[in-house]
Amino acid sequence: MADAPDSKSGTLKGVWVQVPPSVLSHISSCYFVFRSLSLMKWKPKTCKVETLGCKVNQYESQFFREMLELNGVVEALENEIPDLCIINTCTVTHDADAKGRSLIRKIHTRNPNTKILVTGCYAERDPNSLKNIDGVSSVIGNKETFLSSLSEFGISQRPPNISRFDDHQRAFVKVQDGCLLNCSYCIIPSVRPALISRNPDSIIDEIADLELSGYREIVLTGIHLGHYGIDLSKGKPKVEWCRLWHLLQKISSRFPTLRIRLSSIEAAEARDDLIDVMKSNPLLAPHFHLCLQSGSDEILRKMRRRYSSQGFIDRCERIASSLDRPGFSTDIIIGFPGETNDDFELTCELSKKIGFFKMHLFPYSPREGTPAASLDDPVPPQVKLQRRKVLEQIEKENLLKYQECLLGIEEQILVESNSTIRPGWVEGTSSRGIRVMLPGMIEALRRKLIPVQINGIHQGILESFPLPESKIMEPNPISSKQRMPLALI
């Protein structure tokens, strides 16, 4: 039946018409194809993204995931063989390279028909060795060529930003890439040499999408976060600069209920401009991950670091005098070539003085292609192991002292998981970067910022009780009593 307009009213009235057999045949064929596809349960292309390394790599992997989804490629299920596997590699140490090769071989052995695409810093540093591993279909060092490399999967579009952060309760936002330094032990400046800062508007758009997805804490990250904006500000008058503290101010003004955390910066880059912005914005987390590497000036010189041990201490003291009991964590390299017992003791003394509640400890291993790889006087493995144990004990003592100085304060906890030691309680991260537990159900509290008062220590973890939901967390004024010596933090 077809419709024809009524000559008087202009409305449509039904009339019977004869449909040619050829048209009926075509309609029947289309219906059969549609039904056949439905019965076959047509499956889209699938992908798995595997990530090794730092927060920047984790961010970039999330971008890959969402780019593939935008083009109709879906994440493979737990026991499903993916059509494509993207492996985002790290190359900071030989061990990182070995993990990358091992992961490639494991995936190829399990799923020999899966196309494996390798990217990341290892792919940038040594693409030829990766191409020779069985199962590798493509190696991409420069991620900007991703679209052309994935054309066979129908990939032609890329999202403007990420909108979620899979398997995390906090979202990482990459704001900067590249490093201009030349530390003697580090290979990263040679694989990420270009200093590139994202436009603030792009960053704010991304955070807005993440906020809509329910994230309450954003972690700003980069290869050298403290150098954010150098390229954006170059050649401009100072009033037009856009450095890290300017970015923090913009984000805080736009998102007054989100907690913003810095991932890692150099002590010299925790400038007064940055601290002033943090003082005036209570949801800028007073947690500083400052990369020390060594407390010995002689070792710092060999490492080509840009500060002295006293300069590092001075910067931490300025931070501690400006903010209410800030948290300090760090990276330390153990057993750098030529590190004597006296050098190591200086590292121990400085670690106690600053009171790092968390120390990422890395036994030194020579990295081919770096100046330090040719240094003589290596430290024996058994000495590195013993020194690590000493620093681990200092870390435990520092953590307890810091926990004790936080008793009684009001905090905000980002709830992330059930407590592993107390049923009916949940755990999360405080603004100062330390773990805290509180009573509650994870289904109701996950990913929420809960105001609490810290009132005890239970099996090595701070315990707390929620404050009324309406209580507003105001910045704590710094009194003379709160300006504690670093040794008490």
Kinemage of the C-alpha trace (Angstrom):
@kinemage 1
@onewidth
@group {chain A} dominant
@subgroup {mainchain}
@vectorlist {calphas} color= white
{ca met a 1} P 0.000 0.000 0.000
{ca ala a 2} L 1.321 3.432 -0.913
{ca asp a 3} L 0.112 6.875 0.131
{ca ala a 4} L -1.113 9.629 -2.212
{ca pro a 5} L -2.131 13.212 -1.370
{ca asp a 6} L -5.826 14.050 -1.217
{ca ser a 7} L -6.531 16.631 -3.918
{ca lys a 8} L -8.740 18.731 -1.648
{ca ser a 9} L -7.250 18.540 1.791
{ca gly a 10} L -3.634 17.849 0.934
{ca thr a 11} L -3.618 14.971 3.451
{ca leu a 12} L -2.419 11.473 2.595
{ca lys a 13} L -4.835 8.647 1.990
{ca gly a 14} L -3.979 4.997 1.509
{ca val a 15} L -4.298 3.457 -1.938
{ca trp a 16} L -3.288 -0.002 -3.158
{ca val a 17} L -0.570 -0.203 -5.798
{ca gln a 18} L 1.110 -3.124 -7.500
{ca val a 19} L 4.784 -3.686 -6.600
{ca pro a 20} L 6.927 -5.192 -9.360
{ca pro a 21} L 8.298 -8.723 -8.619
{ca ser a 22} L 11.909 -7.502 -8.964
{ca val a 23} L 11.397 -5.014 -6.132
{ca leu a 24} L 9.776 -7.671 -3.960
{ca ser a 25} L 12.739 -9.957 -4.640
{ca his a 26} L 15.212 -7.228 -3.613
{ca ile a 27} L 13.293 -6.525 -0.407
{ca ser a 28} L 13.265 -10.226 0.427
{ca ser a 29} L 17.016 -10.520 -0.186
{ca cys a 30} L 17.771 -7.570 2.110
{ca tyr a 31} L 15.562 -9.032 4.822
{ca phe a 32} L 17.313 -12.412 4.503
{ca val a 33} L 20.772 -10.815 4.812
{ca phe a 34} L 19.668 -8.824 7.874
{ca arg a 35} L 18.230 -11.944 9.529
{ca ser a 36} L 21.364 -13.954 8.686
{ca leu a 37} L 23.642 -11.353 10.282
{ca ser a 38} L 21.429 -11.310 13.358
{ca leu a 39} L 21.510 -15.089 13.664
{ca met a 40} L 25.298 -15.135 13.150
{ca lys a 41} L 25.686 -12.550 15.956
{ca trp a 42} L 28.065 -10.391 13.947
{ca lys a 43} L 31.100 -9.414 16.074
{ca pro a 44} L 32.976 -6.108 15.782
{ca lys a 45} L 36.756 -5.881 15.786
{ca thr a 46} L 38.237 -6.265 19.265
{ca cys a 47} L 41.357 -4.893 20.906
{ca lys a 48} L 43.371 -5.183 24.092
{ca val a 49} L 45.667 -2.410 25.369
{ca glu a 50} L 48.538 -3.422 27.668
{ca thr a 51} L 50.584 -0.791 29.511
{ca leu a 52} L 54.028 -0.782 31.082
{ca gly a 53} L 55.590 2.181 32.848
{ca cys a 54} L 54.628 5.586 34.139
{ca lys a 55} L 51.459 7.650 34.542
{ca val a 56} L 52.063 9.266 31.150
{ca asn a 57} L 51.990 5.842 29.492
{ca gln a 58} L 48.812 4.977 31.385
{ca tyr a 59} L 47.198 8.181 30.153
{ca glu a 60} L 48.257 7.535 26.559
{ca ser a 61} L 46.903 3.979 26.711
{ca gln a 62} L 43.541 5.326 27.831
{ca phe a 63} L 43.597 7.668 24.849
{ca phe a 64} L 44.296 4.710 22.525
{ca arg a 65} L 41.367 2.832 24.063
{ca glu a 66} L 38.922 5.659 23.501
{ca met a 67} L 40.235 6.311 20.002
{ca leu a 68} L 39.586 2.694 19.046
{ca glu a 69} L 36.109 2.786 20.587
{ca leu a 70} L 35.267 5.948 18.638
{ca asn a 71} L 35.974 3.959 15.475
{ca gly a 72} L 33.941 0.903 16.481
{ca val a 73} L 36.739 -1.292 17.858
{ca val a 74} L 35.722 -2.650 21.254
{ca glu a 75} L 37.720 -3.887 24.251
{ca ala a 76} L 38.070 -7.673 24.212
{ca leu a 77} L 36.379 -9.551 27.031
{ca glu a 78} L 38.352 -11.435 29.688
{ca asn a 79} L 38.634 -14.748 27.792
{ca glu a 80} L 38.184 -13.365 24.283
{ca ile a 81} L 40.990 -13.436 21.720
{ca pro a 82} L 41.505 -9.845 20.514
{ca asp a 83} L 42.009 -9.009 16.857
{ca leu a 84} L 44.561 -6.369 17.856
{ca cys a 85} L 46.781 -5.887 20.904
{ca ile a 86} L 48.533 -2.567 21.530
{ca ile a 87} L 51.497 -2.823 23.904
{ca asn a 88} L 52.631 0.521 25.331
{ca thr a 89} L 56.214 -0.011 26.469
{ca cys a 90} L 58.668 1.555 28.909
{ca thr a 91} L 62.437 1.722 28.454
{ca val a 92} L 63.663 3.445 31.610
{ca thr a 93} L 65.734 0.359 32.594
{ca his a 94} L 66.897 -2.924 31.055
{ca asp a 95} L 64.309 -4.653 33.234
{ca ala a 96} L 61.589 -2.522 31.647
{ca asp a 97} L 62.764 -3.605 28.185
{ca ala a 98} L 62.764 -7.243 29.291
{ca lys a 99} L 59.196 -6.938 30.587
{ca gly a 100} L 58.116 -5.540 27.242
{ca arg a 101} L 59.685 -8.406 25.278
{ca ser a 102} L 58.245 -10.975 27.679
{ca leu a 103} L 54.744 -9.519 27.348
{ca ile a 104} L 54.949 -9.581 23.546
{ca arg a 105} L 55.995 -13.250 23.512
{ca lys a 106} L 53.345 -14.256 26.043
{ca ile a 107} L 50.543 -12.621 24.055
{ca his a 108} L 51.758 -14.098 20.764
{ca thr a 109} L 52.032 -17.588 22.286
{ca arg a 110} L 48.504 -17.430 23.675
{ca asn a 111} L 46.937 -15.737 20.643
{ca pro a 112} L 49.064 -16.333 17.523
{ca asn a 113} L 46.450 -14.739 15.239
{ca thr a 114} L 46.317 -11.468 17.167
{ca lys a 115} L 48.018 -8.547 15.461
{ca ile a 116} L 50.482 -6.977 17.910
{ca leu a 117} L 51.285 -3.283 17.653
{ca val a 118} L 54.129 -2.053 19.893
{ca thr a 119} L 54.482 1.586 20.877
{ca gly a 120} L 55.916 3.638 23.737
{ca cys a 121} L 59.439 4.601 24.751
{ca tyr a 122} L 61.040 1.224 23.943
{ca ala a 123} L 59.525 1.414 20.459
{ca glu a 124} L 61.016 4.880 20.058
{ca arg a 125} L 64.465 3.862 21.342
{ca asp a 126} L 64.991 0.536 19.551
{ca pro a 127} L 62.263 -0.249 16.999
{ca asn a 128} L 64.380 -2.724 15.028
{ca ser a 129} L 64.867 -5.184 17.884
{ca leu a 130} L 61.118 -5.155 18.554
{ca lys a 131} L 60.262 -5.758 14.893
{ca asn a 132} L 62.299 -8.976 14.993
{ca ile a 133} L 60.206 -10.517 17.797
{ca asp a 134} L 57.749 -13.133 16.535
{ca gly a 135} L 54.194 -11.882 16.411
{ca val a 136} L 54.934 -8.161 16.145
{ca ser a 137} L 52.966 -6.677 13.255
{ca ser a 138} L 53.975 -3.053 13.645
{ca val a 139} L 56.214 -0.820 15.766
{ca ile a 140} L 55.250 2.820 16.190
{ca gly a 141} L 57.563 5.169 18.048
{ca asn a 142} L 55.844 8.392 17.042
{ca lys a 143} L 52.257 8.078 18.284
{ca glu a 144} L 51.033 10.723 15.822
{ca thr a 145} L 51.199 8.029 13.099
{ca phe a 146} L 48.659 5.858 14.912
{ca leu a 147} L 45.757 6.686 12.609
{ca ser a 148} L 47.586 5.635 9.457
{ca ser a 149} L 48.967 2.507 11.128
{ca leu a 150} L 45.481 1.421 12.181
{ca ser a 151} L 43.785 2.116 8.862
{ca glu a 152} L 43.223 -1.597 8.227
{ca phe a 153} L 40.967 -1.604 11.303
{ca gly a 154} L 38.932 1.269 9.939
{ca ile a 155} L 40.468 3.819 12.308
{ca ser a 156} L 40.036 7.296 10.860
{ca gln a 157} L 39.013 9.472 13.819
{ca arg a 158} L 40.623 10.468 17.086
{ca pro a 159} L 38.852 11.855 20.170
{ca pro a 160} L 39.691 15.375 21.366
{ca asn a 161} L 40.493 14.020 24.846
{ca ile a 162} L 39.790 11.153 27.229
{ca ser a 163} L 36.498 10.982 29.121
{ca arg a 164} L 37.278 8.312 31.741
{ca phe a 165} L 40.182 6.395 33.266
{ca asp a 166} L 39.560 2.671 33.254
{ca asp a 167} L 40.290 0.687 36.438
{ca his a 168} L 41.230 3.824 38.382
{ca gln a 169} L 39.325 5.883 40.927
{ca arg a 170} L 41.474 8.930 40.139
{ca ala a 171} L 42.016 10.217 36.610
{ca phe a 172} L 45.455 11.120 35.234
{ca val a 173} L 45.615 14.060 32.847
{ca lys a 174} L 48.747 14.473 30.759
{ca val a 175} L 49.516 18.167 30.416
{ca gln a 176} L 53.082 18.058 29.127
{ca asp a 177} L 55.557 15.862 27.239
{ca gly a 178} L 59.319 15.908 26.815
{ca cys a 179} L 62.345 16.604 29.009
{ca leu a 180} L 65.166 19.109 28.485
{ca leu a 181} L 67.416 17.794 31.249
{ca asn a 182} L 70.426 15.568 30.789
{ca cys a 183} L 70.688 13.510 33.970
{ca ser a 184} L 73.545 11.085 33.455
{ca tyr a 185} L 71.534 7.949 34.322
{ca cys a 186} L 68.344 8.667 32.335
{ca ile a 187} L 67.482 7.568 28.804
{ca ile a 188} L 64.090 9.312 28.618
{ca pro a 189} L 65.276 12.700 27.210
{ca ser a 190} L 66.571 10.830 24.154
{ca val a 191} L 63.203 9.157 23.465
{ca arg a 192} L 60.966 12.085 24.469
{ca pro a 193} L 63.113 15.128 23.639
{ca ala a 194} L 60.462 17.539 22.354
{ca leu a 195} L 59.045 19.831 25.044
{ca ile a 196} L 55.324 20.139 24.298
{ca ser a 197} L 52.732 21.657 26.655
{ca arg a 198} L 49.010 21.253 26.074
{ca asn a 199} L 46.858 24.312 25.647
{ca pro a 200} L 45.075 25.125 28.948
{ca asp a 201} L 41.674 25.156 27.224
{ca ser a 202} L 42.227 21.602 25.984
{ca ile a 203} L 43.170 20.482 29.495
{ca ile a 204} L 40.106 22.157 31.013
{ca asp a 205} L 37.813 20.554 28.411
{ca glu a 206} L 39.225 17.142 29.293
{ca ile a 207} L 38.829 17.671 33.029
{ca ala a 208} L 35.236 18.786 32.429
{ca asp a 209} L 34.498 15.471 30.681
{ca leu a 210} L 36.162 13.525 33.486
{ca glu a 211} L 34.137 15.416 36.078
{ca leu a 212} L 30.947 14.490 34.202
{ca ser a 213} L 32.099 10.854 34.349
{ca gly a 214} L 32.201 11.066 38.143
{ca tyr a 215} L 35.884 11.624 38.922
{ca arg a 216} L 36.576 13.748 41.990
{ca glu a 217} L 40.385 13.819 41.857
{ca ile a 218} L 42.563 14.709 38.886
{ca val a 219} L 46.310 13.982 38.862
{ca leu a 220} L 48.265 16.275 36.534
{ca thr a 221} L 51.167 14.427 34.994
{ca gly a 222} L 53.909 14.865 32.416
{ca ile a 223} L 57.420 13.728 31.560
{ca his a 224} L 58.748 16.878 33.259
{ca leu a 225} L 55.708 18.448 34.859
{ca gly a 226} L 57.567 21.416 36.308
{ca his a 227} L 58.489 22.545 32.781
{ca tyr a 228} L 54.837 22.915 31.796
{ca gly a 229} L 54.339 26.092 29.797
{ca ile a 230} L 57.963 26.901 28.949
{ca asp a 231} L 57.163 26.468 25.247
{ca leu a 232} L 53.831 28.289 25.566
{ca ser a 233} L 55.487 31.263 27.291
{ca lys a 234} L 58.616 31.554 25.164
{ca gly a 235} L 59.042 34.997 23.633
{ca lys a 236} L 56.040 36.466 25.463
{ca pro a 237} L 56.052 39.165 28.148
{ca lys a 238} L 55.784 37.807 31.674
{ca val a 239} L 52.175 38.948 32.050
{ca glu a 240} L 51.249 36.535 29.241
{ca trp a 241} L 53.107 33.511 30.582
{ca cys a 242} L 51.312 30.248 31.223
{ca arg a 243} L 53.360 28.140 33.621
{ca leu a 244} L 52.302 25.348 35.965
{ca trp a 245} L 51.042 27.694 38.692
{ca his a 246} L 48.960 29.603 36.143
{ca leu a 247} L 47.452 26.334 34.969
{ca leu a 248} L 46.629 25.312 38.543
{ca gln a 249} L 44.889 28.630 39.127
{ca lys a 250} L 42.809 28.247 35.961
{ca ile a 251} L 41.794 24.688 36.859
{ca ser a 252} L 40.954 25.578 40.458
{ca ser a 253} L 38.789 28.494 39.363
{ca arg a 254} L 36.911 26.361 36.836
{ca phe a 255} L 36.513 23.272 39.082
{ca pro a 256} L 36.148 24.442 42.698
{ca thr a 257} L 34.938 21.028 43.945
{ca leu a 258} L 37.601 18.830 42.325
{ca arg a 259} L 40.809 17.850 44.073
{ca ile a 260} L 43.891 18.450 41.932
{ca arg a 261} L 47.187 16.676 42.615
{ca leu a 262} L 50.627 17.042 41.041
{ca ser a 263} L 52.250 13.726 40.129
{ca ser a 264} L 55.956 14.559 40.459
{ca ile a 265} L 58.114 17.656 40.209
{ca glu a 266} L 61.672 18.725 40.867
{ca ala a 267} L 62.271 20.466 44.200
{ca ala a 268} L 63.631 23.549 42.428
{ca glu a 269} L 60.312 23.827 40.570
{ca ala a 270} L 58.192 23.947 43.732
{ca arg a 271} L 58.514 27.725 43.480
{ca asp a 272} L 56.901 30.350 45.667
{ca asp a 273} L 54.471 31.147 42.805
{ca leu a 274} L 53.290 27.542 42.919
{ca ile a 275} L 53.055 27.432 46.717
{ca asp a 276} L 51.070 30.689 46.816
{ca val a 277} L 48.441 29.205 44.474
{ca met a 278} L 48.250 26.063 46.614
{ca lys a 279} L 47.826 28.126 49.803
{ca ser a 280} L 44.820 29.925 48.337
{ca asn a 281} L 43.099 26.809 46.947
{ca pro a 282} L 42.284 24.179 49.610
{ca leu a 283} L 41.552 21.446 47.053
{ca leu a 284} L 45.056 21.611 45.565
{ca ala a 285} L 46.589 18.617 47.301
{ca pro a 286} L 49.480 19.522 49.671
{ca his a 287} L 51.425 16.447 48.593
{ca phe a 288} L 54.824 16.831 46.941
{ca his a 289} L 56.616 13.987 45.211
{ca leu a 290} L 60.078 15.553 44.910
{ca cys a 291} L 62.727 13.437 43.183
{ca leu a 292} L 65.788 13.422 45.453
{ca gln a 293} L 67.800 10.504 43.982
{ca ser a 294} L 70.686 11.050 46.452
{ca gly a 295} L 71.539 13.087 49.535
{ca ser a 296} L 75.222 13.304 48.613
{ca asp a 297} L 76.408 16.362 46.703
{ca glu a 298} L 79.185 14.317 45.101
{ca ile a 299} L 76.718 11.744 43.772
{ca leu a 300} L 74.295 14.470 42.679
{ca arg a 301} L 77.133 16.013 40.677
{ca lys a 302} L 77.836 12.673 38.955
{ca met a 303} L 74.133 12.312 38.266
{ca arg a 304} L 74.087 15.814 36.713
{ca arg a 305} L 71.238 16.866 38.957
{ca arg a 306} L 70.561 20.605 39.225
{ca tyr a 307} L 70.551 21.100 42.990
{ca ser a 308} L 72.573 20.531 46.138
{ca ser a 309} L 71.371 18.597 49.157
{ca gln a 310} L 71.048 21.836 51.129
{ca gly a 311} L 69.086 23.450 48.323
{ca phe a 312} L 66.685 20.518 48.407
{ca ile a 313} L 66.263 20.865 52.185
{ca asp a 314} L 65.716 24.625 51.920
{ca arg a 315} L 62.938 24.164 49.376
{ca cys a 316} L 61.190 21.550 51.532
{ca glu a 317} L 61.420 23.832 54.562
{ca arg a 318} L 59.799 26.672 52.597
{ca ile a 319} L 56.958 24.365 51.604
{ca ala a 320} L 56.515 23.096 55.173
{ca ser a 321} L 56.412 26.635 56.563
{ca ser a 322} L 53.774 27.722 54.033
{ca leu a 323} L 51.353 24.784 54.057
{ca asp a 324} L 49.728 22.796 56.850
{ca arg a 325} L 51.693 19.573 57.358
{ca pro a 326} L 52.331 18.799 53.670
{ca gly a 327} L 53.225 15.246 52.660
{ca phe a 328} L 56.606 14.497 51.088
{ca ser a 329} L 57.488 11.448 48.999
{ca thr a 330} L 60.461 10.837 46.733
{ca asp a 331} L 62.542 8.662 44.395
{ca ile a 332} L 65.987 7.433 45.444
{ca ile a 333} L 68.578 5.606 43.364
{ca ile a 334} L 70.583 3.150 45.466
{ca gly a 335} L 74.161 2.240 44.601
{ca phe a 336} L 74.988 4.780 41.904
{ca pro a 337} L 78.584 4.197 40.678
{ca gly a 338} L 81.047 5.461 43.269
{ca glu a 339} L 78.463 5.750 46.080
{ca thr a 340} L 80.418 5.207 49.304
{ca asn a 341} L 79.088 4.381 52.750
{ca asp a 342} L 79.458 8.068 53.634
{ca asp a 343} L 77.459 9.082 50.541
{ca phe a 344} L 74.716 6.658 51.481
{ca glu a 345} L 74.658 7.905 55.060
{ca leu a 346} L 74.040 11.439 53.760
{ca thr a 347} L 71.021 10.108 51.847
{ca cys a 348} L 69.731 8.451 55.023
{ca glu a 349} L 70.170 11.623 57.083
{ca leu a 350} L 68.401 13.788 54.518
{ca ser a 351} L 65.539 11.261 54.221
{ca lys a 352} L 65.022 11.396 57.984
{ca lys a 353} L 65.208 15.184 58.050
{ca ile a 354} L 62.595 15.670 55.333
{ca gly a 355} L 60.486 12.806 56.658
{ca phe a 356} L 59.524 11.162 53.360
{ca phe a 357} L 56.533 8.952 54.185
{ca lys a 358} L 56.965 7.097 50.888
{ca met a 359} L 60.216 6.383 49.047
{ca his a 360} L 60.384 4.690 45.664
{ca leu a 361} L 63.709 2.890 45.845
{ca phe a 362} L 65.574 1.926 42.670
{ca pro a 363} L 68.822 -0.087 42.780
{ca tyr a 364} L 70.995 1.464 40.101
{ca ser a 365} L 71.499 -0.475 36.872
{ca pro a 366} L 73.522 0.952 33.977
{ca arg a 367} L 71.405 2.078 31.021
{ca glu a 368} L 73.042 1.701 27.631
{ca gly a 369} L 73.148 5.044 25.867
{ca thr a 370} L 73.511 7.151 29.020
{ca pro a 371} L 76.730 8.801 30.276
{ca ala a 372} L 76.516 6.985 33.631
{ca ala a 373} L 76.750 3.608 31.876
{ca ser a 374} L 80.487 4.193 31.364
{ca leu a 375} L 81.257 5.152 34.975
{ca asp a 376} L 83.651 2.991 36.961
{ca asp a 377} L 83.451 1.841 40.573
{ca pro a 378} L 80.173 -0.078 40.559
{ca val a 379} L 78.468 -0.886 43.872
{ca pro a 380} L 78.127 -4.656 44.493
{ca pro a 381} L 74.547 -6.052 44.344
{ca gln a 382} L 74.672 -7.287 47.949
{ca val a 383} L 75.585 -3.770 49.140
{ca lys a 384} L 72.664 -2.297 47.188
{ca leu a 385} L 70.343 -4.827 48.811
{ca gln a 386} L 71.567 -4.004 52.311
{ca arg a 387} L 71.234 -0.256 51.680
{ca arg a 388} L 67.709 -0.777 50.418
{ca lys a 389} L 66.768 -2.506 53.671
{ca val a 390} L 68.137 0.424 55.655
{ca leu a 391} L 66.069 2.921 53.641
{ca glu a 392} L 62.958 0.757 53.947
{ca gln a 393} L 63.311 0.898 57.725
{ca ile a 394} L 63.714 4.690 57.612
{ca glu a 395} L 60.579 4.870 55.452
{ca lys a 396} L 58.590 2.919 58.071
{ca glu a 397} L 59.777 5.204 60.847
{ca asn a 398} L 59.033 8.326 58.791
{ca leu a 399} L 55.539 7.073 57.971
{ca leu a 400} L 54.683 6.486 61.626
{ca lys a 401} L 55.948 9.947 62.639
{ca tyr a 402} L 53.939 11.570 59.872
{ca gln a 403} L 50.803 9.611 60.756
{ca glu a 404} L 51.121 10.700 64.387
{ca cys a 405} L 51.390 14.375 63.442
{ca leu a 406} L 48.127 14.105 61.465
{ca leu a 407} L 46.046 12.774 64.371
{ca gly a 408} L 43.100 15.037 65.119
{ca ile a 409} L 43.107 16.983 61.854
{ca glu a 410} L 40.241 17.258 59.374
{ca glu a 411} L 40.899 15.814 55.928
{ca gln a 412} L 39.165 14.763 52.749
{ca ile a 413} L 39.487 11.146 51.659
{ca leu a 414} L 38.977 9.921 48.110
{ca val a 415} L 37.414 6.503 48.683
{ca glu a 416} L 38.921 3.845 46.420
{ca ser a 417} L 38.459 0.332 47.805
{ca asn a 418} L 37.252 -1.868 50.625
{ca ser a 419} L 39.559 -2.083 53.619
{ca thr a 420} L 41.690 -5.217 53.525
{ca ile a 421} L 42.070 -5.325 57.307
{ca arg a 422} L 38.703 -4.240 58.715
{ca pro a 423} L 35.297 -5.486 57.446
{ca gly a 424} L 32.710 -2.727 56.994
{ca trp a 425} L 35.386 -0.110 56.376
{ca val a 426} L 36.752 1.436 53.185
{ca glu a 427} L 40.152 2.888 52.292
{ca gly a 428} L 41.237 5.862 50.263
{ca thr a 429} L 43.828 8.569 49.731
{ca ser a 430} L 44.012 11.803 51.690
{ca ser a 431} L 44.910 15.140 50.153
{ca arg a 432} L 48.417 14.654 51.584
{ca gly a 433} L 48.794 11.386 49.685
{ca ile a 434} L 48.578 9.066 52.682
{ca arg a 435} L 46.230 6.085 53.057
{ca val a 436} L 43.264 6.472 55.429
{ca met a 437} L 40.333 4.191 56.268
{ca leu a 438} L 36.822 5.050 57.448
{ca pro a 439} L 33.604 3.119 58.130
{ca gly a 440} L 31.305 2.711 55.144
{ca met a 441} L 30.192 0.681 52.151
{ca ile a 442} L 32.256 0.851 48.982
{ca glu a 443} L 29.151 0.780 46.747
{ca ala a 444} L 27.967 4.060 48.257
{ca leu a 445} L 31.305 5.820 48.703
{ca arg a 446} L 33.604 4.767 45.860
{ca arg a 447} L 35.205 7.735 44.082
{ca lys a 448} L 33.673 10.282 46.473
{ca leu a 449} L 35.546 12.910 48.491
{ca ile a 450} L 34.503 12.360 52.103
{ca pro a 451} L 35.322 14.923 54.838
{ca val a 452} L 36.689 13.109 57.892
{ca gln a 453} L 38.496 13.633 61.156
{ca ile a 454} L 41.563 11.450 61.658
{ca asn a 455} L 41.514 9.901 65.106
{ca gly a 456} L 43.848 6.925 65.246
{ca ile a 457} L 46.211 4.421 63.652
{ca his a 458} L 45.043 0.844 63.100
{ca gln a 459} L 47.478 -1.803 61.877
{ca gly a 460} L 49.665 0.810 60.209
{ca ile a 461} L 46.844 2.754 58.500
{ca leu a 462} L 45.241 5.988 59.671
{ca glu a 463} L 41.634 5.582 60.768
{ca ser a 464} L 38.980 8.280 60.639
{ca phe a 465} L 35.284 9.014 61.023
{ca pro a 466} L 33.162 11.013 58.550
{ca leu a 467} L 32.220 14.602 59.293
{ca pro a 468} L 28.787 16.005 58.403
{ca glu a 469} L 28.314 16.193 54.627
{ca ser a 470} L 27.570 19.911 54.863
{ca lys a 471} L 30.898 20.701 56.519
{ca ile a 472} L 33.015 22.780 54.165
{ca met a 473} L 36.736 22.095 54.116
{ca glu a 474} L 38.343 25.499 54.550
{ca pro a 475} L 42.091 26.096 54.236
{ca asn a 476} L 43.779 25.717 57.600
{ca pro a 477} L 45.625 28.870 58.694
{ca ile a 478} L 49.257 28.230 59.480
{ca ser a 479} L 49.950 29.029 63.116
{ca ser a 480} L 53.367 29.031 64.738
{ca lys a 481} L 52.511 25.713 66.409
{ca gln a 482} L 51.790 24.128 63.036
{ca arg a 483} L 55.125 25.174 61.564
{ca met a 484} L 56.753 21.962 62.664
{ca pro a 485} L 60.372 21.039 62.039
{ca leu a 486} L 60.659 18.738 59.049
{ca ala a 487} L 61.904 15.963 61.307
{ca leu a 488} L 58.411 15.796 62.865
{ca ile a 489} L 56.645 15.465 59.509
